[in-house]
Amino acid sequence: MYLSQNYLCFYANILNWKTILCLKFQDIVGITREKTAKVISNAIEIKSNKAEKYFFASFVTRDKTYSIMHRIWRAGIDDQVDFFFFSIAEKTN
């Protein structure tokens, strides 16, 4: 998963099955913390303005990731001109 000031992007290539997603933060209408198997708190769900839902699981630091995503999303909604550049290495240390 890649986050920028304006986009949330995801890329996976598992056994040659590629998944590519690129969403504008302004097209997102909801970001929620979720659980896998109704027990494990390691997932995030993204809802777009096109009634699409994207479920991302297996986050080791789900709450930190959610916080970063939510801040960028809210900044875009509130038309703030803040720039967010995050390094995964800095956030996990």
C-alpha positions, 0 to 999 in steps of 0.5 A: 500500500502506498499513500500520498497527499492525494492518492491511496494506491495498492499493488500486489502480485501473488502467484502472478495474480496482480491486483492494482488499485489507485483511489483519490482520497477525495473519492473516499467516503469512509475509512473504518477499522475492521476485524478479520474472522470477527476476532483479529483487529488487523484490517481496514475497510475503505468505502468509495463514492461509487459504492465500492468497498475495499478490505485490507487485512494483515496490518501489523500496525493497523491503528498507526496505518489507520491514523495516517490514512484518516489524517490525509483523507480528512485534510483533503476533505477539509481542503487543507493545504498540508503536505503529508510525506510519511516514511514507513521506516520512520513510523515503525521505529 
